[in-house]
Amino acid sequence: MHAFVGPTGVLVAGASGGPLAGTTLAVKDVIDVAGRVTGAGNPDLAASRVPAGRSAPVVEALVAAGATVVGKTATDELAYSLGGDNVHFPPPVNVAAPGRTTGGSSAGSAAAVAAGIVDLALGTDTGGSIRVPASYCGILGWRPTHGAVSAAGVTPLAASFDTIGLFARSAPLLRSAAEVALGTVGGGFGSVGHHDHPVQGVVVVAELMDLVGPAETAVLRSAIRERFGEEVQTVRLGVDVDECVATFRTLQGAEAWAAHGGWISTAHPVLGANTAHRFDAASRVTQEQVERAGPIREQIRRAVLDASADGTVLLAPAAAGPAPIRDGYGPEAERIRADTLRSTVVGSLAGVPVVVVPTAGVEGDRVEDDRVEGGTGRLPLGLALMGAPGTDLALLDLIA
């Protein structure tokens, strides 16, 4: 499945007891695992690093709860993409949609869970890197409240957006693992990921549902009716989605360059064309642009918080459509990335938790792939459930 980088097997054995005893865990290769080099999808960066002296706290917590780490998973280069491709490595296989991308940047983690290779996989989500692969691969994905899971031992991309979350096929297992991960930030219950906000209702976000076509809308509306009944209202947040994307790109770019610009400028690593283009654009973001973007971000965040403050869950497409056919890098890949960001950046800018659940999928042609049985079928598409900050467990209880 090309889901993994480096050796597989028992990398770190899970504790014999605990809520996750007997489960297997894959770890995205931006997250430290003791004794392994964290390459973050770039061979030059990997060559400059030594093996991690200890695992990231989120890995240690999951291992202490019983999960056994069996491999590190492929990521888009420096996690700066949603495409699921990396010029340095073969693309992971999407068993749910052969010949189509897994989405990224948590590509290998999603591929491993979708293929049934592991029970759980850690990923990161800055602009949609858990939500999009979960949607494309027909699995569950959880992007936590920003700051609710420790980011220590994780190679950053854009710190004010980066989150560390999980993929699974089982809702109860995802809920159990998420509770363990949420324990990595001081405060336990009562901290940012543990507020006791029971779900009071659900609404559809008009600006985000309007982004998808008629076939996708019909599938998502059907899934909403099946899960929540006929009387689900549609509301408008009052945000401009294109303004959201521009604001996110400005702030993410500035933070990405702050994190990696010095190394790129001095080490001159070999970067894929699209990654190099993004970092070049990031290097040109001005402080004035950042200062203008800040208040817009706060307006978007306030709109989401107001809409979800009373325990209301906001429903939206998890991605702009099903997984596109895998065609590598180029203008079409950038167009798809822009369309996808329109679906995801509201949650990123607001810093709120999002859980992605599969739907029945969209009719579509499968592409021949000699590693997976082909044919015509339904292409996965996820429904995103977005809540107020700290409502992670309430969202996970709702789907479990």
C-alpha positions as CSV (number, residue, x, y, z in Angstrom):
1,M,0.0,0.0,0.0
2,H,3.1,2.3,0.2
3,A,1.6,3.5,3.5
4,F,4.9,3.3,5.5
5,V,8.4,4.7,5.4
6,G,11.2,2.9,7.1
7,P,11.0,-0.4,8.9
8,T,7.7,-1.9,10.1
9,G,7.1,-4.4,12.9
10,V,6.9,-3.8,16.6
11,L,8.6,-0.4,16.9
12,V,7.2,0.3,20.4
13,A,5.2,-2.3,22.3
14,G,2.0,-1.3,23.9
15,A,1.3,-1.9,27.6
16,S,-0.5,-5.1,28.3
17,G,-3.4,-3.4,30.0
18,G,-5.4,-0.3,29.2
19,P,-8.3,0.8,27.0
20,L,-6.3,0.3,23.8
21,A,-4.7,-3.0,24.7
22,G,-4.1,-5.2,21.7
23,T,-4.5,-2.4,19.1
24,T,-2.0,-1.4,16.5
25,L,-0.9,2.1,15.8
26,A,0.8,3.8,12.9
27,V,2.4,7.2,13.3
28,K,2.7,10.0,10.7
29,D,6.4,10.7,10.0
30,V,6.2,14.2,11.4
31,I,5.7,12.8,14.9
32,D,8.7,11.4,16.9
33,V,8.9,7.7,17.7
34,A,11.8,6.8,20.0
35,G,14.8,5.4,18.1
36,R,13.5,6.5,14.6
37,V,14.4,9.5,12.5
38,T,11.5,11.9,11.8
39,G,11.9,12.7,8.2
40,A,8.7,14.8,7.6
41,G,8.6,13.5,4.0
42,N,11.9,15.0,2.9
43,P,15.1,12.9,2.5
44,D,17.4,15.8,3.0
45,L,15.7,16.8,6.3
46,A,15.8,13.1,7.4
47,A,19.6,13.0,6.6
48,S,20.2,16.0,8.8
49,R,18.5,14.4,11.9
50,V,19.4,11.8,14.4
51,P,16.9,9.2,15.8
52,A,14.5,10.7,18.3
53,G,15.6,10.1,21.9
54,R,12.0,9.6,23.0
55,S,8.5,9.4,21.5
56,A,6.2,12.4,21.3
57,P,3.9,12.6,24.4
58,V,0.9,11.7,22.3
59,V,2.7,8.5,21.2
60,E,3.8,7.7,24.7
61,A,0.2,8.1,26.0
62,L,-1.3,5.8,23.4
63,V,1.4,3.2,24.0
64,A,0.8,3.4,27.8
65,A,-2.9,2.8,27.0
66,G,-2.0,-0.4,25.2
67,A,-1.4,0.6,21.5
68,T,1.6,-1.0,19.8
69,V,3.4,1.2,17.2
70,V,4.0,-0.8,14.1
71,G,5.4,1.8,11.7
72,K,5.8,5.4,10.6
73,T,3.6,6.5,7.7
74,A,4.2,8.5,4.5
75,T,3.4,12.2,4.5
76,D,3.3,14.9,1.9
77,E,6.6,16.8,1.9
78,L,6.9,18.8,5.2
79,A,3.1,18.3,5.5
80,Y,2.6,21.3,3.2
81,S,0.0,19.8,0.9
82,L,-3.4,18.2,0.8
83,G,-2.7,16.0,-2.3
84,G,-1.4,12.8,-0.9
85,D,1.7,12.8,-3.2
86,N,5.4,13.2,-2.5
87,V,8.0,13.3,-5.3
88,H,10.4,11.4,-3.1
89,F,8.2,8.4,-2.4
90,P,5.5,6.3,-4.2
91,P,2.0,7.5,-3.4
92,P,0.0,5.5,-0.8
93,V,-2.8,3.4,-2.2
94,N,-6.4,4.4,-1.5
95,V,-8.1,1.0,-1.3
96,A,-11.5,2.7,-1.2
97,A,-11.0,4.5,-4.5
98,P,-8.3,2.7,-6.5
99,G,-6.3,5.0,-8.8
100,R,-7.3,8.0,-6.9
101,T,-5.4,10.0,-4.2
102,T,-5.6,9.3,-0.5
103,G,-5.4,13.0,0.1
104,G,-2.8,14.4,2.4
105,S,-0.7,15.3,4.1
106,S,-1.5,12.4,6.5
107,A,-1.6,10.2,3.4
108,G,0.0,7.0,4.7
109,S,-1.9,7.1,8.0
110,A,-5.2,7.2,6.2
111,A,-4.1,4.5,3.7
112,A,-3.0,2.1,6.5
113,V,-6.3,2.5,8.4
114,A,-8.5,2.2,5.3
115,A,-6.6,-1.0,4.2
116,G,-7.1,-2.5,7.6
117,I,-3.4,-2.7,8.2
118,V,-3.7,-0.9,11.6
119,D,-6.5,-0.1,14.0
120,L,-5.4,3.5,14.6
121,A,-3.1,6.0,13.0
122,L,-1.9,9.4,14.2
123,G,-1.9,12.3,11.8
124,T,-1.7,16.0,11.8
125,D,-4.1,18.5,10.5
126,T,-3.2,22.1,9.7
127,G,-5.5,23.0,6.8
128,G,-7.3,19.7,6.4
129,S,-4.7,17.0,6.5
130,I,-6.8,14.6,8.6
131,R,-10.2,15.6,7.4
132,V,-9.5,15.3,3.7
133,P,-7.8,11.9,3.7
134,A,-10.5,10.6,6.0
135,S,-13.1,11.8,3.5
136,Y,-11.3,10.4,0.5
137,C,-10.6,7.0,2.1
138,G,-14.0,6.4,3.7
139,I,-12.8,6.3,7.3
140,L,-13.2,8.2,10.5
141,G,-11.0,11.2,11.2
142,W,-10.7,13.5,14.2
143,R,-9.1,17.0,14.2
144,P,-9.0,18.1,17.8
145,T,-9.5,21.5,19.3
146,H,-6.4,23.4,18.7
147,G,-4.0,23.0,21.6
148,A,-6.0,20.1,23.1
149,V,-3.4,17.4,22.2
150,S,0.3,18.0,22.9
151,A,2.3,19.1,19.9
152,A,5.6,18.3,21.6
153,G,7.8,16.1,19.5
154,V,6.0,17.0,16.3
155,T,7.7,18.8,13.4
156,P,5.6,22.0,12.9
157,L,4.2,23.5,9.8
158,A,2.1,26.4,11.1
159,A,1.9,26.3,14.9
160,S,-1.3,28.3,15.4
161,F,-3.1,25.9,13.1
162,D,-1.3,22.5,13.7
163,T,-3.3,19.8,15.5
164,I,-2.5,16.2,16.2
165,G,-5.4,13.8,15.7
166,L,-6.4,10.3,14.7
167,F,-7.9,8.0,12.1
168,A,-9.9,4.8,12.8
169,R,-12.6,2.6,11.3
170,S,-14.4,2.1,14.6
171,A,-16.2,5.1,16.3
172,P,-15.9,3.6,19.8
173,L,-12.2,3.0,19.3
174,L,-11.6,6.4,18.0
175,R,-13.4,7.9,21.0
176,S,-11.3,5.8,23.4
177,A,-8.0,6.8,21.7
178,A,-9.0,10.4,21.5
179,E,-9.6,10.5,25.2
180,V,-6.1,9.2,25.8
181,A,-4.6,11.7,23.4
182,L,-6.5,14.6,25.1
183,G,-4.8,13.6,28.4
184,T,-1.4,14.8,27.0
185,V,-2.2,18.5,27.8
186,G,-2.1,19.6,31.4
187,G,-5.4,20.0,33.1
188,G,-7.1,16.7,32.2
189,F,-10.8,17.0,32.2
190,G,-11.6,20.7,32.3
191,S,-8.7,21.5,29.9
192,V,-9.3,22.8,26.4
193,G,-10.3,19.4,25.0
194,H,-12.5,18.3,27.8
195,H,-15.4,20.7,28.3
196,D,-18.7,19.1,29.2
197,H,-20.9,20.5,26.4
198,P,-23.6,18.1,25.5
199,V,-24.9,18.3,21.9
200,Q,-28.1,20.3,21.7
201,G,-28.7,20.1,18.0
202,V,-27.3,20.1,14.5
203,V,-27.4,22.6,11.6
204,V,-26.0,22.7,8.1
205,V,-23.5,25.4,7.2
206,A,-24.9,27.0,4.0
207,E,-21.6,28.6,2.8
208,L,-19.8,25.2,2.9
209,M,-22.6,23.0,1.6
210,D,-22.8,25.4,-1.4
211,L,-19.3,24.4,-2.4
212,V,-20.2,20.9,-3.6
213,G,-22.2,19.8,-6.6
214,P,-25.6,18.3,-6.8
215,A,-24.5,14.7,-6.5
216,E,-22.4,15.4,-3.4
217,T,-25.2,17.5,-1.9
218,A,-27.7,14.7,-2.3
219,V,-25.4,12.2,-0.6
220,L,-24.6,14.5,2.3
221,R,-28.2,15.5,2.8
222,S,-29.2,11.8,2.8
223,A,-26.6,11.0,5.4
224,I,-27.8,13.9,7.5
225,R,-31.4,12.8,7.4
226,E,-30.4,9.2,8.2
227,R,-28.4,10.3,11.3
228,F,-30.3,13.3,12.5
229,G,-33.8,13.2,11.0
230,E,-35.7,15.4,8.6
231,E,-35.8,18.7,10.5
232,V,-32.2,19.9,10.2
233,Q,-32.0,23.6,9.5
234,T,-29.5,25.4,7.3
235,V,-27.7,28.5,8.7
236,R,-25.3,31.0,7.3
237,L,-22.2,31.9,9.2
238,G,-21.8,35.2,7.4
239,V,-18.3,34.4,6.2
240,D,-16.7,34.8,2.7
241,V,-15.1,31.5,1.9
242,D,-12.6,32.9,-0.5
243,E,-11.6,35.5,2.1
244,C,-11.2,32.6,4.6
245,V,-8.8,30.9,2.1
246,A,-6.8,34.0,1.5
247,T,-6.5,34.7,5.3
248,F,-5.5,31.1,6.0
249,R,-2.8,31.1,3.3
250,T,-1.3,34.3,4.5
251,L,-1.1,33.2,8.1
252,Q,-0.1,29.6,7.3
253,G,2.6,30.8,4.9
254,A,4.1,33.2,7.4
255,E,4.3,30.5,10.1
256,A,5.6,27.8,7.6
257,W,8.4,30.1,6.5
258,A,9.2,30.9,10.2
259,A,9.4,27.2,10.9
260,H,11.4,26.0,7.9
261,G,12.7,29.1,6.0
262,G,16.0,29.2,7.7
263,W,16.8,25.6,6.9
264,I,15.6,25.9,3.3
265,S,17.7,29.0,2.8
266,T,20.9,27.4,4.2
267,A,20.6,23.7,3.4
268,H,19.0,24.1,-0.1
269,P,17.1,20.8,0.2
270,V,15.6,19.1,-2.9
271,L,11.9,20.0,-2.8
272,G,9.1,18.9,-5.0
273,A,8.0,21.6,-7.4
274,N,4.7,22.4,-5.7
275,T,6.3,22.4,-2.2
276,A,9.0,24.7,-3.5
277,H,6.4,27.0,-5.0
278,R,4.5,27.1,-1.7
279,F,7.6,27.9,0.3
280,D,8.6,30.6,-2.2
281,A,5.2,32.2,-1.8
282,A,5.5,31.8,2.0
283,S,8.8,33.6,2.0
284,R,7.1,36.7,0.4
285,V,4.4,37.1,3.0
286,T,4.9,40.5,4.7
287,Q,4.3,41.5,8.3
288,E,1.7,44.0,7.0
289,Q,-0.3,41.2,5.4
290,V,-0.1,39.1,8.6
291,E,-1.4,42.1,10.6
292,R,-4.3,42.6,8.2
293,A,-5.2,38.9,8.3
294,G,-5.3,38.7,12.1
295,P,-8.6,40.5,12.6
296,I,-10.2,38.7,9.7
297,R,-9.3,35.4,11.3
298,E,-10.8,36.6,14.6
299,Q,-14.1,37.5,12.8
300,I,-14.3,34.1,11.3
301,R,-13.5,32.4,14.6
302,R,-16.2,34.5,16.3
303,A,-18.8,33.5,13.7
304,V,-18.1,29.8,14.3
305,L,-18.1,30.2,18.1
306,D,-21.3,32.1,18.1
307,A,-23.0,29.5,15.9
308,S,-21.8,26.6,18.1
309,A,-21.9,28.2,21.5
310,D,-25.1,26.6,22.7
311,G,-24.0,23.0,22.0
312,T,-25.0,23.2,18.3
313,V,-23.0,21.0,15.9
314,L,-22.2,22.5,12.5
315,L,-22.5,20.0,9.5
316,A,-20.6,20.5,6.3
317,P,-18.8,18.5,3.5
318,A,-15.4,17.2,4.7
319,A,-13.9,17.9,1.3
320,A,-15.0,19.6,-2.0
321,G,-15.8,16.2,-3.5
322,P,-14.5,12.6,-3.8
323,A,-10.8,11.9,-4.2
324,P,-9.5,13.1,-7.6
325,I,-7.6,10.8,-9.9
326,R,-4.0,10.7,-9.0
327,D,-2.0,12.8,-11.5
328,G,0.9,14.1,-9.5
329,Y,1.8,17.8,-9.5
330,G,0.7,20.7,-11.7
331,P,-1.9,23.3,-12.2
332,E,-4.8,20.9,-11.8
333,A,-3.5,19.6,-8.5
334,E,-3.3,23.2,-7.3
335,R,-6.8,24.0,-8.4
336,I,-8.1,20.9,-6.5
337,R,-6.1,22.0,-3.5
338,A,-7.7,25.5,-3.6
339,D,-11.2,24.0,-3.9
340,T,-10.5,21.6,-1.0
341,L,-9.2,24.4,1.2
342,R,-12.5,26.2,0.8
343,S,-14.1,23.3,2.6
344,T,-11.7,23.0,5.4
345,V,-10.2,26.4,6.3
346,V,-13.2,27.6,8.4
347,G,-12.5,24.9,11.0
348,S,-8.8,25.6,10.9
349,L,-9.2,29.4,11.3
350,A,-11.6,28.9,14.2
351,G,-9.4,26.3,16.0
352,V,-12.4,24.0,16.6
353,P,-12.7,20.2,16.7
354,V,-14.0,18.4,13.7
355,V,-14.9,14.8,13.3
356,V,-15.3,13.3,9.8
357,V,-17.7,10.3,9.3
358,P,-18.2,8.4,6.0
359,T,-21.4,8.6,4.0
360,A,-22.7,6.2,1.3
361,G,-20.4,7.9,-1.2
362,V,-20.9,9.3,-4.7
363,E,-21.3,7.3,-7.9
364,G,-18.2,7.4,-9.9
365,D,-15.8,5.4,-12.1
366,R,-12.9,3.6,-10.4
367,V,-9.6,3.8,-12.1
368,E,-7.6,0.7,-12.8
369,D,-4.9,-0.1,-10.2
370,D,-3.2,-3.5,-10.4
371,R,-2.7,-3.4,-6.6
372,V,-6.5,-3.1,-5.8
373,E,-9.5,-4.8,-7.5
374,G,-11.0,-2.2,-9.8
375,G,-14.5,-1.7,-11.2
376,T,-17.2,0.9,-10.9
377,G,-18.6,1.8,-7.5
378,R,-19.2,4.6,-5.1
379,L,-16.4,7.0,-4.2
380,P,-16.1,7.9,-0.5
381,L,-17.1,11.4,0.7
382,G,-17.1,12.4,4.4
383,L,-19.5,14.5,6.4
384,A,-17.8,16.9,8.8
385,L,-19.2,17.6,12.3
386,M,-17.8,20.8,13.8
387,G,-18.2,21.8,17.4
388,A,-17.2,24.5,19.8
389,P,-13.7,24.4,21.3
390,G,-13.4,21.7,23.9
391,T,-16.4,19.6,22.6
392,D,-14.2,16.9,21.2
393,L,-15.6,14.1,23.3
394,A,-19.2,15.3,22.8
395,L,-18.7,15.0,19.0
396,L,-17.1,11.6,19.4
397,D,-19.8,10.4,21.7
398,L,-22.4,11.6,19.1
399,I,-20.8,9.5,16.3
400,A,-20.0,6.5,18.6
